[in-house]
Amino acid sequence: MGLADDFEWQVLNKLDRNEWESGLLLVNEYIRTHKDTASSALRLRGTLHVARGMPALALADFSKSLESCQDETDSHILKAKIELLKGKLGSALEEAEKAVQSDEQRGEAYATRAYIVQQALIKGEPLSTGVQELLQDWQKAIDCGNYPRTYLCHFNRACIFQNFVKDLQAAFDEYNIALEKNPNYLHAIKNRAILHTMQGRVVDAIRDYELAVSLNSQDFESSFSLGVVYAAVAHNKTFLSASPSPTSDVAMISDSEKIPDEQRSEYIELAIKNFKNALNYCLKEKKPEYWALTQEELALLYCERVAGQTGYNLEESIRHFKNALQVRTKDKFPLPWARIRNSLGTSFSRRQRGDKNYNLNNALTHYESALTVFTVEQNFFEFIAIKYNYALTLKKAERFSEATAALKTNLEYLESWKQVNTSFEENEQPSPDLEKS
C-alpha cells in the first residue's frame, strides 16, 4: 500500500521549495499515524534527507524502507540509492540497470539510472553511458508516463545541456518546460536566472530571483544571487553568473548603459536588503566561506551607499569588513585578506567618528598589512594603488616628509614599469580604489 497522491505531492512541493523542515514535520507525523504505509513514507523522508545534505539519515531511511519492500523494481531502485549514498557509483548503476530490466515501463527506474550517471559526470567519474544516452534516459522516464516528477527530468536535461553540451537555448527550453509543469520548482527558477545573466537579460534574471525569494525567503542562494544582480546593475555591469562562490570572483562579461545616480542608489539599497536577508540564513559555523563572502559584499556596498548618514555607512562597512576577516584569514585567503585590509585602510582614513590619530594610525596599519601580500612584482597596479593611499594617509596625519618619500617611491615604480612596458598608455590602466587627496 502506497502513500496518498495528494500527501506525497504536498511533501514534494515542500521539497521543491527547499522547505525541508516543514516537509519533515509532515512526514514524521504521517509515519507516526500510518504504520501500514510507513515503508513508503520512510522512502519519502529519505529523499528529503538527500536534499538537505544528510546522507547518513537518508541511508538509514532507505535501508529501513528496503526491509519491508515487496516490489522487485522498487527494491532495486532503493538498493541503487543506498549504493549511491555509500559512494559506490558502479554498484549503484548495476542496481539501476536491474530496475530497468525488471520493469521497462517504470519511469522511476530510468530516472534513477540517469541520476546516477549524471552524478558520476558531475564528480568527474564518468561511467560507460555517454551524454546522449543520459539525455535519452531522462526522456524515457518522461515518456513512460508514470513518473510523477517529470519536471525533474526536464530540469536535469536542462542541466546537461547547460553544463556538458553547452547548448544554452536547449537548456533554457527545458527549464521552461520544467517550470510549466511545476512553477514552484526553486532550482529551475534559479538556474534559469543564471542563464538570463549569462545572456545579458538582467531584468529577466531579477524577475526570476525575485520569484525564488518570494517562494522561499529563507533560501540563502536566492537572496544572495539577487543581491549580486542588483549590485551588478548599480555598478553598470552584467555578470556571467550570480551563483555564490566563496573561492573565485564573479565573472564580468559586459558593461551595460550607465544608469542615473538616483536609480543607482535604489539598486544599492535593494542589494543591501537581499544580502542582509541572505545573511540571516547563512550561519558562520555551518557555511563560513559564504558567510564571509556576504559580509564582504555588504561592506563594499556600504562604502558606496548614498542613502543614510555617511558616518553610519562607514561604520557598517568597517563592521562587515572585520566580520569577513574572521574567516578570510591571511593563511587561507591571502589575496582577499589583503584586499579587505586595503579597504579597511580606506574606511579608517575617511572615518569621522572617534580620535583622528587613532583612525589614521589604524588606516596605516591596514595598508601596511595589505602590502605584506601585494608586491610590486606580482600585483603591480594594486601595489601602486595601496602605496598611493598610504601616502595620502600619511599626509592626513601630517607626516609630510614620509608622505613625500612614499609618493616619490611610487613615481619611481611607475617610471620603471613604463620603461619595461613600452606600449603603456594611460587610458589602458585599470582603475584601482584610490583615495582622493
C-alpha positions as a Markdown table, in Angstrom:
| # | Residue | x | y | z |
|---|---|---|---|---|
| 1 | Met | 0.0 | 0.0 | 0.0 |
| 2 | Gly | 1.4 | 3.4 | -1.0 |
| 3 | Leu | 1.1 | 7.0 | 0.0 |
| 4 | Ala | -1.9 | 9.0 | -0.9 |
| 5 | Asp | -1.0 | 11.1 | -4.1 |
| 6 | Asp | -2.1 | 14.3 | -2.5 |
| 7 | Phe | 0.0 | 13.8 | 0.6 |
| 8 | Glu | 3.1 | 12.8 | -1.4 |
| 9 | Trp | 2.7 | 15.8 | -3.7 |
| 10 | Gln | 2.3 | 18.1 | -0.7 |
| 11 | Val | 5.6 | 16.9 | 0.7 |
| 12 | Leu | 7.3 | 17.0 | -2.6 |
| 13 | Asn | 6.1 | 20.6 | -3.1 |
| 14 | Lys | 7.9 | 21.5 | 0.2 |
| 15 | Leu | 11.0 | 19.8 | -1.1 |
| 16 | Asp | 10.9 | 21.7 | -4.4 |
| 17 | Arg | 10.7 | 25.0 | -2.5 |
| 18 | Asn | 13.6 | 23.9 | -0.2 |
| 19 | Glu | 11.2 | 23.9 | 2.8 |
| 20 | Trp | 12.8 | 20.8 | 4.2 |
| 21 | Glu | 12.0 | 21.3 | 7.8 |
| 22 | Ser | 8.2 | 21.7 | 7.3 |
| 23 | Gly | 8.3 | 18.7 | 4.9 |
| 24 | Leu | 10.0 | 16.6 | 7.5 |
| 25 | Leu | 7.3 | 17.6 | 10.1 |
| 26 | Leu | 4.6 | 16.3 | 7.7 |
| 27 | Val | 6.3 | 13.0 | 7.0 |
| 28 | Asn | 7.2 | 12.4 | 10.6 |
| 29 | Glu | 3.6 | 12.9 | 11.7 |
| 30 | Tyr | 2.5 | 10.6 | 8.8 |
| 31 | Ile | 4.9 | 7.8 | 9.9 |
| 32 | Arg | 3.6 | 8.1 | 13.5 |
| 33 | Thr | -0.1 | 7.8 | 12.5 |
| 34 | His | 0.1 | 5.5 | 9.4 |
| 35 | Lys | 2.0 | 2.3 | 10.3 |
| 36 | Asp | 0.6 | 0.5 | 7.3 |
| 37 | Thr | 2.4 | 2.8 | 4.8 |
| 38 | Ala | 5.5 | 3.6 | 6.9 |
| 39 | Ser | 7.8 | 2.0 | 4.3 |
| 40 | Ser | 6.7 | 4.4 | 1.6 |
| 41 | Ala | 6.9 | 7.3 | 4.0 |
| 42 | Leu | 10.4 | 6.4 | 5.0 |
| 43 | Arg | 11.4 | 6.4 | 1.4 |
| 44 | Leu | 10.0 | 9.8 | 1.0 |
| 45 | Arg | 11.7 | 11.1 | 4.2 |
| 46 | Gly | 15.0 | 9.7 | 2.8 |
| 47 | Thr | 14.5 | 11.8 | -0.3 |
| 48 | Leu | 14.1 | 14.8 | 1.9 |
| 49 | His | 17.3 | 14.0 | 3.8 |
| 50 | Val | 19.2 | 13.7 | 0.5 |
| 51 | Ala | 18.0 | 17.2 | -0.5 |
| 52 | Arg | 19.1 | 18.5 | 2.9 |
| 53 | Gly | 22.6 | 17.1 | 2.5 |
| 54 | Met | 22.1 | 14.5 | 5.3 |
| 55 | Pro | 23.3 | 11.3 | 3.6 |
| 56 | Ala | 23.6 | 9.2 | 6.9 |
| 57 | Leu | 19.9 | 9.9 | 7.7 |
| 58 | Ala | 18.8 | 9.2 | 4.1 |
| 59 | Leu | 20.8 | 5.9 | 4.2 |
| 60 | Ala | 19.0 | 4.8 | 7.4 |
| 61 | Asp | 15.6 | 5.6 | 6.0 |
| 62 | Phe | 16.2 | 3.9 | 2.6 |
| 63 | Ser | 17.6 | 0.8 | 4.4 |
| 64 | Lys | 14.5 | 0.6 | 6.7 |
| 65 | Ser | 12.2 | 1.0 | 3.7 |
| 66 | Leu | 14.0 | -1.7 | 1.8 |
| 67 | Glu | 13.4 | -4.2 | 4.7 |
| 68 | Ser | 9.7 | -4.2 | 4.1 |
| 69 | Cys | 9.7 | -3.5 | 0.3 |
| 70 | Gln | 7.7 | -6.2 | -1.6 |
| 71 | Asp | 8.1 | -4.9 | -5.2 |
| 72 | Glu | 11.2 | -6.1 | -7.1 |
| 73 | Thr | 11.7 | -2.9 | -9.1 |
| 74 | Asp | 11.3 | -0.8 | -6.1 |
| 75 | Ser | 13.8 | -2.9 | -4.3 |
| 76 | His | 16.4 | -2.4 | -7.0 |
| 77 | Ile | 15.7 | 1.3 | -7.0 |
| 78 | Leu | 16.2 | 1.5 | -3.3 |
| 79 | Lys | 19.4 | -0.5 | -3.4 |
| 80 | Ala | 20.7 | 1.8 | -6.2 |
| 81 | Lys | 20.0 | 4.8 | -4.0 |
| 82 | Ile | 21.7 | 3.2 | -1.0 |
| 83 | Glu | 24.8 | 2.3 | -3.0 |
| 84 | Leu | 24.9 | 5.8 | -4.4 |
| 85 | Leu | 24.8 | 7.3 | -0.8 |
| 86 | Lys | 27.7 | 5.0 | 0.0 |
| 87 | Gly | 29.7 | 6.4 | -2.8 |
| 88 | Lys | 29.6 | 3.2 | -4.8 |
| 89 | Leu | 28.7 | 4.5 | -8.3 |
| 90 | Gly | 29.4 | 1.3 | -10.1 |
| 91 | Ser | 27.2 | -0.9 | -7.9 |
| 92 | Ala | 24.5 | 1.8 | -7.8 |
| 93 | Leu | 24.4 | 1.7 | -11.6 |
| 94 | Glu | 24.2 | -2.1 | -11.6 |
| 95 | Glu | 21.1 | -1.9 | -9.3 |
| 96 | Ala | 19.5 | 0.8 | -11.5 |
| 97 | Glu | 20.1 | -1.4 | -14.6 |
| 98 | Lys | 18.3 | -4.3 | -12.8 |
| 99 | Ala | 15.4 | -2.0 | -12.0 |
| 100 | Val | 15.1 | -1.1 | -15.7 |
| 101 | Gln | 15.3 | -4.8 | -16.7 |
| 102 | Ser | 12.7 | -5.7 | -14.1 |
| 103 | Asp | 10.2 | -3.2 | -15.5 |
| 104 | Glu | 10.9 | -1.4 | -18.7 |
| 105 | Gln | 7.8 | 0.7 | -18.3 |
| 106 | Arg | 8.7 | 2.2 | -15.0 |
| 107 | Gly | 9.7 | 5.8 | -15.4 |
| 108 | Glu | 11.4 | 6.0 | -12.0 |
| 109 | Ala | 13.8 | 3.2 | -13.0 |
| 110 | Tyr | 15.1 | 5.2 | -15.9 |
| 111 | Ala | 15.2 | 8.4 | -13.8 |
| 112 | Thr | 17.3 | 6.6 | -11.1 |
| 113 | Arg | 19.7 | 5.3 | -13.7 |
| 114 | Ala | 20.0 | 8.7 | -15.3 |
| 115 | Tyr | 20.6 | 10.4 | -11.9 |
| 116 | Ile | 23.4 | 8.1 | -11.0 |
| 117 | Val | 25.2 | 8.6 | -14.4 |
| 118 | Gln | 24.7 | 12.4 | -14.0 |
| 119 | Gln | 26.2 | 12.4 | -10.5 |
| 120 | Ala | 29.2 | 10.5 | -11.9 |
| 121 | Leu | 29.7 | 13.1 | -14.6 |
| 122 | Ile | 29.5 | 15.9 | -12.1 |
| 123 | Lys | 32.1 | 14.2 | -9.9 |
| 124 | Gly | 34.4 | 13.7 | -12.8 |
| 125 | Glu | 34.0 | 9.9 | -12.7 |
| 126 | Pro | 32.0 | 9.3 | -15.9 |
| 127 | Leu | 30.5 | 5.8 | -16.3 |
| 128 | Ser | 30.2 | 4.0 | -19.6 |
| 129 | Thr | 27.0 | 5.8 | -20.6 |
| 130 | Gly | 27.5 | 8.9 | -22.8 |
| 131 | Val | 25.8 | 12.3 | -22.6 |
| 132 | Gln | 23.4 | 11.5 | -25.4 |
| 133 | Glu | 22.4 | 8.2 | -23.7 |
| 134 | Leu | 21.9 | 10.1 | -20.5 |
| 135 | Leu | 19.6 | 12.6 | -22.2 |
| 136 | Gln | 17.7 | 9.7 | -23.6 |
| 137 | Asp | 17.2 | 8.1 | -20.2 |
| 138 | Trp | 15.7 | 11.2 | -18.8 |
| 139 | Gln | 13.4 | 11.4 | -21.9 |
| 140 | Lys | 12.4 | 7.7 | -21.4 |
| 141 | Ala | 11.4 | 8.5 | -17.8 |
| 142 | Ile | 9.1 | 11.2 | -19.2 |
| 143 | Asp | 7.7 | 9.0 | -22.0 |
| 144 | Cys | 6.8 | 6.2 | -19.6 |
| 145 | Gly | 4.0 | 8.5 | -18.3 |
| 146 | Asn | 4.0 | 7.1 | -14.8 |
| 147 | Tyr | 6.8 | 9.1 | -13.1 |
| 148 | Pro | 5.1 | 11.8 | -11.1 |
| 149 | Arg | 8.0 | 14.3 | -11.1 |
| 150 | Thr | 8.6 | 14.7 | -14.9 |
| 151 | Tyr | 9.6 | 18.3 | -14.2 |
| 152 | Leu | 12.7 | 16.9 | -12.6 |
| 153 | Cys | 13.6 | 15.1 | -15.8 |
| 154 | His | 13.3 | 18.3 | -17.8 |
| 155 | Phe | 15.3 | 20.1 | -15.2 |
| 156 | Asn | 18.1 | 17.5 | -15.4 |
| 157 | Arg | 18.1 | 17.6 | -19.1 |
| 158 | Ala | 18.5 | 21.3 | -18.9 |
| 159 | Cys | 21.5 | 20.9 | -16.6 |
| 160 | Ile | 23.1 | 18.6 | -19.1 |
| 161 | Phe | 22.5 | 20.9 | -22.0 |
| 162 | Gln | 23.9 | 23.8 | -19.9 |
| 163 | Asn | 26.9 | 22.2 | -18.3 |
| 164 | Phe | 28.0 | 19.4 | -20.7 |
| 165 | Val | 26.5 | 20.0 | -24.2 |
| 166 | Lys | 26.9 | 23.8 | -23.8 |
| 167 | Asp | 23.6 | 24.4 | -25.6 |
| 168 | Leu | 22.1 | 27.3 | -23.7 |
| 169 | Gln | 19.0 | 27.6 | -25.8 |
| 170 | Ala | 18.1 | 23.9 | -25.3 |
| 171 | Ala | 18.8 | 24.3 | -21.6 |
| 172 | Phe | 16.5 | 27.4 | -21.5 |
| 173 | Asp | 13.7 | 25.5 | -23.2 |
| 174 | Glu | 14.0 | 22.6 | -20.8 |
| 175 | Tyr | 13.9 | 24.9 | -17.8 |
| 176 | Asn | 10.8 | 26.5 | -19.2 |
| 177 | Ile | 9.1 | 23.1 | -19.6 |
| 178 | Ala | 10.1 | 22.1 | -16.1 |
| 179 | Leu | 8.5 | 25.3 | -14.7 |
| 180 | Glu | 5.4 | 24.9 | -16.8 |
| 181 | Lys | 4.9 | 21.5 | -15.1 |
| 182 | Asn | 5.9 | 22.8 | -11.6 |
| 183 | Pro | 6.0 | 26.6 | -11.3 |
| 184 | Asn | 7.3 | 26.4 | -7.7 |
| 185 | Tyr | 10.4 | 24.4 | -8.5 |
| 186 | Leu | 13.1 | 26.6 | -6.9 |
| 187 | His | 16.2 | 25.1 | -8.5 |
| 188 | Ala | 14.8 | 25.5 | -12.1 |
| 189 | Ile | 13.9 | 29.1 | -11.3 |
| 190 | Lys | 17.4 | 29.9 | -10.0 |
| 191 | Asn | 19.1 | 28.1 | -12.9 |
| 192 | Arg | 17.0 | 29.9 | -15.5 |
| 193 | Ala | 18.0 | 33.1 | -13.8 |
| 194 | Ile | 21.7 | 32.2 | -14.2 |
| 195 | Leu | 21.1 | 31.7 | -17.9 |
| 196 | His | 19.4 | 35.1 | -18.1 |
| 197 | Thr | 22.5 | 36.7 | -16.5 |
| 198 | Met | 24.8 | 34.8 | -18.9 |
| 199 | Gln | 22.9 | 36.2 | -21.9 |
| 200 | Gly | 22.6 | 39.7 | -20.5 |
| 201 | Arg | 18.9 | 39.6 | -19.7 |
| 202 | Val | 19.2 | 41.4 | -16.4 |
| 203 | Val | 15.6 | 42.3 | -16.0 |
| 204 | Asp | 14.5 | 38.7 | -16.6 |
| 205 | Ala | 17.2 | 37.5 | -14.1 |
| 206 | Ile | 15.9 | 39.8 | -11.4 |
| 207 | Arg | 12.3 | 38.7 | -12.1 |
| 208 | Asp | 13.3 | 35.0 | -11.6 |
| 209 | Tyr | 15.4 | 35.7 | -8.5 |
| 210 | Glu | 12.5 | 37.8 | -7.0 |
| 211 | Leu | 10.2 | 34.9 | -7.7 |
| 212 | Ala | 12.6 | 32.5 | -6.0 |
| 213 | Val | 12.8 | 34.7 | -2.9 |
| 214 | Ser | 9.0 | 35.0 | -2.8 |
| 215 | Leu | 8.7 | 31.2 | -2.8 |
| 216 | Asn | 11.3 | 30.8 | 0.0 |
| 217 | Ser | 12.6 | 33.9 | 1.7 |
| 218 | Gln | 14.9 | 31.7 | 3.8 |
| 219 | Asp | 16.8 | 30.3 | 0.8 |
| 220 | Phe | 20.3 | 31.8 | 1.1 |
| 221 | Glu | 21.3 | 31.3 | -2.5 |
| 222 | Ser | 18.2 | 33.1 | -3.9 |
| 223 | Ser | 18.7 | 36.2 | -1.7 |
| 224 | Phe | 22.4 | 36.3 | -2.3 |
| 225 | Ser | 22.1 | 35.9 | -6.0 |
| 226 | Leu | 19.5 | 38.6 | -6.2 |
| 227 | Gly | 21.8 | 40.9 | -4.2 |
| 228 | Val | 24.7 | 40.2 | -6.7 |
| 229 | Val | 22.5 | 41.1 | -9.7 |
| 230 | Tyr | 21.2 | 44.3 | -8.0 |
| 231 | Ala | 24.8 | 45.3 | -7.1 |
| 232 | Ala | 25.9 | 44.5 | -10.7 |
| 233 | Val | 23.2 | 46.8 | -12.1 |
| 234 | Ala | 24.3 | 49.5 | -9.6 |
| 235 | His | 27.8 | 49.2 | -10.8 |
| 236 | Asn | 26.7 | 49.2 | -14.5 |
| 237 | Lys | 27.9 | 45.7 | -15.0 |
| 238 | Thr | 26.4 | 42.5 | -16.3 |
| 239 | Phe | 27.7 | 39.3 | -14.7 |
| 240 | Leu | 28.4 | 35.8 | -16.1 |
| 241 | Ser | 26.9 | 34.1 | -13.0 |
| 242 | Ala | 25.2 | 35.3 | -9.9 |
| 243 | Ser | 25.7 | 32.0 | -8.0 |
| 244 | Pro | 27.7 | 32.4 | -4.8 |
| 245 | Ser | 31.3 | 31.2 | -4.9 |
| 246 | Pro | 33.5 | 31.7 | -1.9 |
| 247 | Thr | 36.8 | 31.0 | -3.7 |
| 248 | Ser | 36.5 | 32.8 | -7.0 |
| 249 | Asp | 35.4 | 36.2 | -8.3 |
| 250 | Val | 32.2 | 36.6 | -10.2 |
| 251 | Ala | 33.0 | 36.9 | -13.9 |
| 252 | Met | 32.1 | 40.1 | -15.7 |
| 253 | Ile | 31.2 | 39.8 | -19.4 |
| 254 | Ser | 30.0 | 43.3 | -20.4 |
| 255 | Asp | 29.1 | 46.8 | -19.4 |
| 256 | Ser | 25.5 | 48.0 | -19.5 |
| 257 | Glu | 24.3 | 51.5 | -20.1 |
| 258 | Lys | 25.1 | 53.9 | -17.3 |
| 259 | Ile | 22.2 | 54.4 | -15.0 |
| 260 | Pro | 21.2 | 57.7 | -13.3 |
| 261 | Asp | 22.6 | 58.3 | -9.8 |
| 262 | Glu | 19.1 | 58.1 | -8.1 |
| 263 | Gln | 18.5 | 54.7 | -9.7 |
| 264 | Arg | 21.9 | 53.5 | -8.7 |
| 265 | Ser | 21.1 | 54.4 | -5.1 |
| 266 | Glu | 17.9 | 52.4 | -5.3 |
| 267 | Tyr | 19.8 | 49.3 | -6.6 |
| 268 | Ile | 22.4 | 49.6 | -3.9 |
| 269 | Glu | 19.6 | 49.6 | -1.3 |
| 270 | Leu | 18.0 | 46.5 | -2.9 |
| 271 | Ala | 21.3 | 44.8 | -3.0 |
| 272 | Ile | 21.9 | 45.6 | 0.7 |
| 273 | Lys | 18.4 | 44.3 | 1.6 |
| 274 | Asn | 18.9 | 41.0 | -0.1 |
| 275 | Phe | 22.5 | 40.4 | 1.2 |
| 276 | Lys | 21.2 | 41.1 | 4.7 |
| 277 | Asn | 18.4 | 38.6 | 4.2 |
| 278 | Ala | 20.8 | 36.1 | 2.9 |
| 279 | Leu | 23.0 | 36.6 | 6.0 |
| 280 | Asn | 20.0 | 35.7 | 8.2 |
| 281 | Tyr | 20.1 | 32.2 | 6.8 |
| 282 | Cys | 23.8 | 31.6 | 6.5 |
| 283 | Leu | 25.4 | 30.8 | 9.8 |
| 284 | Lys | 29.2 | 31.3 | 10.1 |
| 285 | Glu | 29.5 | 27.9 | 11.8 |
| 286 | Lys | 27.8 | 26.0 | 9.0 |
| 287 | Lys | 28.9 | 27.9 | 5.9 |
| 288 | Pro | 31.8 | 30.1 | 7.0 |
| 289 | Glu | 33.1 | 31.0 | 3.5 |
| 290 | Tyr | 29.7 | 32.0 | 2.2 |
| 291 | Trp | 29.1 | 34.0 | 5.4 |
| 292 | Ala | 32.3 | 35.8 | 4.9 |
| 293 | Leu | 31.6 | 36.5 | 1.2 |
| 294 | Thr | 28.2 | 38.0 | 2.1 |
| 295 | Gln | 29.9 | 40.2 | 4.8 |
| 296 | Glu | 32.4 | 41.5 | 2.3 |
| 297 | Glu | 29.6 | 42.2 | -0.3 |
| 298 | Leu | 27.7 | 44.3 | 2.3 |
| 299 | Ala | 30.9 | 46.1 | 3.4 |
| 300 | Leu | 31.6 | 47.2 | -0.2 |
| 301 | Leu | 28.1 | 48.3 | -0.7 |
| 302 | Tyr | 28.1 | 50.4 | 2.5 |
| 303 | Cys | 31.3 | 52.1 | 1.2 |
| 304 | Glu | 29.3 | 53.3 | -1.9 |
| 305 | Arg | 26.0 | 53.9 | -0.2 |
| 306 | Val | 24.3 | 57.2 | -1.0 |
| 307 | Ala | 21.3 | 56.9 | 1.2 |
| 308 | Gly | 21.5 | 57.3 | 5.0 |
| 309 | Gln | 24.2 | 59.0 | 7.1 |
| 310 | Thr | 27.8 | 58.9 | 5.8 |
| 311 | Gly | 29.2 | 58.2 | 9.2 |
| 312 | Tyr | 26.8 | 55.3 | 9.8 |
| 313 | Asn | 27.5 | 53.8 | 6.4 |
| 314 | Leu | 31.3 | 54.0 | 7.1 |
| 315 | Glu | 30.8 | 52.3 | 10.5 |
| 316 | Glu | 28.8 | 49.5 | 8.9 |
| 317 | Ser | 31.4 | 49.0 | 6.2 |
| 318 | Ile | 34.1 | 48.6 | 8.8 |
| 319 | Arg | 32.0 | 46.2 | 10.9 |
| 320 | His | 31.3 | 44.0 | 7.9 |
| 321 | Phe | 34.9 | 44.0 | 6.7 |
| 322 | Lys | 36.0 | 43.0 | 10.2 |
| 323 | Asn | 33.5 | 40.2 | 10.2 |
| 324 | Ala | 34.7 | 38.9 | 6.9 |
| 325 | Leu | 38.3 | 38.8 | 8.3 |
| 326 | Gln | 37.1 | 36.3 | 10.9 |
| 327 | Val | 37.0 | 33.7 | 8.1 |
| 328 | Arg | 39.2 | 35.3 | 5.3 |
| 329 | Thr | 42.5 | 34.8 | 7.1 |
| 330 | Lys | 45.9 | 35.6 | 5.6 |
| 331 | Asp | 47.0 | 32.0 | 5.6 |
| 332 | Lys | 43.9 | 30.6 | 3.8 |
| 333 | Phe | 42.8 | 33.5 | 1.6 |
| 334 | Pro | 45.9 | 35.8 | 1.2 |
| 335 | Leu | 44.6 | 38.0 | -1.7 |
| 336 | Pro | 41.0 | 38.5 | -0.4 |
| 337 | Trp | 42.5 | 39.2 | 3.1 |
| 338 | Ala | 44.9 | 41.8 | 1.6 |
| 339 | Arg | 42.1 | 43.5 | -0.4 |
| 340 | Ile | 39.9 | 43.7 | 2.7 |
| 341 | Arg | 42.9 | 45.2 | 4.7 |
| 342 | Asn | 43.2 | 47.8 | 1.9 |
| 343 | Ser | 39.5 | 48.6 | 2.1 |
| 344 | Leu | 39.7 | 48.9 | 5.9 |
| 345 | Gly | 42.6 | 51.3 | 5.4 |
| 346 | Thr | 40.5 | 53.5 | 3.1 |
| 347 | Ser | 37.5 | 53.3 | 5.5 |
| 348 | Phe | 39.6 | 54.3 | 8.6 |
| 349 | Ser | 41.3 | 57.1 | 6.7 |
| 350 | Arg | 37.8 | 58.6 | 5.9 |
| 351 | Arg | 36.3 | 57.9 | 9.3 |
| 352 | Gln | 35.0 | 60.9 | 11.2 |
| 353 | Arg | 34.0 | 59.3 | 14.4 |
| 354 | Gly | 36.5 | 58.8 | 17.2 |
| 355 | Asp | 40.0 | 60.1 | 17.6 |
| 356 | Lys | 41.6 | 61.3 | 14.3 |
| 357 | Asn | 45.1 | 60.0 | 15.1 |
| 358 | Tyr | 43.6 | 56.6 | 16.2 |
| 359 | Asn | 41.7 | 56.3 | 12.9 |
| 360 | Leu | 44.7 | 57.3 | 10.7 |
| 361 | Asn | 47.1 | 55.0 | 12.6 |
| 362 | Asn | 44.6 | 52.2 | 12.0 |
| 363 | Ala | 44.4 | 53.1 | 8.3 |
| 364 | Leu | 48.2 | 53.0 | 8.0 |
| 365 | Thr | 48.3 | 49.6 | 9.8 |
| 366 | His | 45.8 | 48.1 | 7.4 |
| 367 | Tyr | 47.6 | 49.4 | 4.4 |
| 368 | Glu | 50.9 | 48.0 | 5.7 |
| 369 | Ser | 49.2 | 44.6 | 6.3 |
| 370 | Ala | 47.9 | 44.6 | 2.7 |
| 371 | Leu | 51.4 | 45.3 | 1.4 |
| 372 | Thr | 52.7 | 42.2 | 3.1 |
| 373 | Val | 50.8 | 40.3 | 0.4 |
| 374 | Phe | 50.7 | 42.6 | -2.6 |
| 375 | Thr | 54.1 | 43.0 | -4.2 |
| 376 | Val | 55.3 | 45.3 | -7.0 |
| 377 | Glu | 56.4 | 42.2 | -9.0 |
| 378 | Gln | 53.2 | 40.2 | -8.7 |
| 379 | Asn | 50.4 | 42.7 | -8.2 |
| 380 | Phe | 51.8 | 45.9 | -9.7 |
| 381 | Phe | 48.6 | 48.1 | -10.0 |
| 382 | Glu | 47.1 | 47.0 | -6.7 |
| 383 | Phe | 50.5 | 47.6 | -5.0 |
| 384 | Ile | 50.8 | 51.1 | -6.5 |
| 385 | Ala | 47.2 | 51.9 | -5.5 |
| 386 | Ile | 47.7 | 50.9 | -1.9 |
| 387 | Lys | 51.1 | 52.7 | -1.7 |
| 388 | Tyr | 49.3 | 55.9 | -3.1 |
| 389 | Asn | 46.5 | 55.6 | -0.4 |
| 390 | Tyr | 49.2 | 55.0 | 2.2 |
| 391 | Ala | 51.0 | 58.2 | 1.1 |
| 392 | Leu | 47.8 | 60.2 | 1.3 |
| 393 | Thr | 47.0 | 58.9 | 4.7 |
| 394 | Leu | 50.5 | 59.9 | 5.9 |
| 395 | Lys | 49.7 | 63.4 | 4.5 |
| 396 | Lys | 46.4 | 63.5 | 6.5 |
| 397 | Ala | 48.4 | 62.5 | 9.6 |
| 398 | Glu | 50.7 | 65.5 | 8.9 |
| 399 | Arg | 53.7 | 63.2 | 8.4 |
| 400 | Phe | 54.7 | 65.2 | 5.4 |
| 401 | Ser | 58.2 | 64.1 | 4.8 |
| 402 | Glu | 57.1 | 60.4 | 4.9 |
| 403 | Ala | 54.2 | 61.1 | 2.6 |
| 404 | Thr | 56.5 | 62.9 | 0.1 |
| 405 | Ala | 59.0 | 60.0 | 0.2 |
| 406 | Ala | 56.2 | 57.4 | -0.3 |
| 407 | Leu | 54.8 | 59.3 | -3.3 |
| 408 | Lys | 58.3 | 59.7 | -4.8 |
| 409 | Thr | 58.9 | 55.9 | -4.5 |
| 410 | Asn | 55.6 | 55.3 | -6.2 |
| 411 | Leu | 56.6 | 57.5 | -9.1 |
| 412 | Glu | 59.8 | 55.7 | -9.4 |
| 413 | Tyr | 57.9 | 52.4 | -9.6 |
| 414 | Leu | 55.7 | 53.8 | -12.3 |
| 415 | Glu | 58.6 | 55.1 | -14.4 |
| 416 | Ser | 60.3 | 51.8 | -14.2 |
| 417 | Trp | 57.2 | 50.0 | -15.2 |
| 418 | Lys | 56.7 | 52.3 | -18.2 |
| 419 | Gln | 60.3 | 51.6 | -19.4 |
| 420 | Val | 59.7 | 47.9 | -19.4 |
| 421 | Asn | 56.2 | 48.2 | -20.9 |
| 422 | Thr | 56.8 | 50.5 | -23.8 |
| 423 | Ser | 53.2 | 50.0 | -25.2 |
| 424 | Phe | 51.9 | 51.6 | -22.0 |
| 425 | Glu | 49.0 | 54.0 | -22.5 |
| 426 | Glu | 47.5 | 55.8 | -19.6 |
| 427 | Asn | 43.9 | 55.0 | -20.6 |
| 428 | Glu | 44.7 | 51.3 | -20.5 |
| 429 | Gln | 45.4 | 51.3 | -16.8 |
| 430 | Pro | 42.9 | 49.7 | -14.5 |
| 431 | Ser | 41.0 | 51.9 | -12.1 |
| 432 | Pro | 42.2 | 50.9 | -8.6 |
| 433 | Asp | 40.4 | 52.2 | -5.5 |
| 434 | Leu | 42.4 | 55.3 | -4.9 |
| 435 | Glu | 41.8 | 57.7 | -2.0 |
| 436 | Lys | 41.1 | 61.3 | -3.0 |
| 437 | Ser | 43.7 | 63.8 | -1.8 |
